[in-house]
């Protein structure tokens, strides 16, 4: 906690009862047998339950004006099931896999399992994450640049989710399925959902996949779930466009322009 929130001395008092996994996930373990409620420290940012996307804390802009890391103390309820609580930080994008699927007995098997993106928007409607893949066994991976690194950003202002390849390997040398996604889940998507008409995938080949299936979370009315029938390698995606009702005509024109440019480049 202290290394991530080093500007807030309060974080020092909670290093023995909670911890950060990277800069995106906050882990709250169940430590005392009969204690179902626990005080935790969180930075003053958006925080959501990773499992279901339910809001846990909303950014207080008044506190933000004092310090970017000024934190607060909140209670977390473990309930009768005594489950560990995991929260996704606002402004972050992570890759998520279901380890409870039939046949998955270790992390190596997860490499042959499709992935999902989980996105939690910050109070400005933006988020970013870096996804890195390697084979898990090779030595000198960094020195040899034998890994895949994709930077992903979402901007509610632009209504798009952008995929940028930072480092890549030969397409056929990475044979695992974990680089393919079949679902994107966006928390705090109420503004993004407003007047949403359709979702289109723009691929780096110039192809446009229109009208990708999506739905809204009906329980917490908080998340946008994008479902793609066939899992797709994230390296092939240029960006995902969220088309609003008032943008339909401009998007059709942009798609035609996008395809014409690609066709001209191929012909030349």
Residue, then its C-alpha position, 0 to 999 in steps of 0.5 A: x500500500x505504501x509504495x503505491x500511495x507513498x504521498x499519504x501517511x495513512x496508507x502506512x497503518x493498513x499495510x498488514x491487513x490489505x495489499x495492492x496487486x500491481x497498481x490496479x487491484x486492491x486485495x482485502x483478505x479475510x483475517x479474523x474468524x469472527x470479524x465480518x466487517x473491516x475498516x480499509x484504506x482506499x485512495x480517493x478514486x473510483x473503486x469497484x468490486x472486480x467480480x460484479x462491477x458494483x460501485x464501492x467508492x466514487x471519487x470525491x472531487x473536493x478531496x481531490x483538490x487537496x492531494x491526488x492521493x488523499x485517502x479515506x477509510x471505509x468499511x467492507x463487509x465480508x458476509x457469511x461466505x467470508x470471501x476475499x474482496x478484490x477491487x478494481x481501481x478507477x482508470x484501469x484496464x486489466x485482462x481477466x480469465x475464469x479459473x473456475x472453468x471445467x478442465x482448468x487445474x493450473x495457470x498453465x492451462x489458462x494459457x489455452x483459455x480465452x480472456x476478457x477485458x475488465x475496465x473501470x472508468x475514472x471520474x473523467x470517463x477514461x482508463x488505460x492498461x498495459x497487457x503483456x504476454x509471453x510463453x511463461x518458460x523462456x529465459x531473457x524474455x525482456x532482453x530478447x524482446x520475446x513478448x507481446x505488449x499491448x497498450x489499451x486506452x478508452x476515452x469517453x470523450x472520443x467514445x472509443x477504445x484504442x489498442x496500440x501494439x508496443x512490442x510484438x512477436x511473430x503471429x504464429x510463434x505465439x500459439x496460446x489462446x489467452x491473447x484472444x478476447x470474447x468479452x469486454x466489460x466496462x464498469x461505470x459506463x452510464x455516460x457511455x451507455x447514453x444514447x448508445x446505438x451500436x458498437x463497431x470493431x475496426x481491425x488493423x486490416x481495414x475490416x470493420x465488424x459492425x453491430x457487435x452484440x452488447x447489453x447492460x448490466x441489469x442488476x447494478x445498472x452500472x456496466x456495459x458488456x460487449x460480447x463477440x461471438x468469436x474470440x479475437x486476437x487483441x493485436x488485430x483490433x485497431x479500435x472499438x467505436x461506441x456509436x451514439x444516435x447523433x453520430x450515425x451519419x458521420x460514422x458511416x462516412x468514416x467507415x467508407x473513408x477508412x475502407x477506401x484508404x485501406x483498399x488504395x494502400x493495398x492496391x499500391 
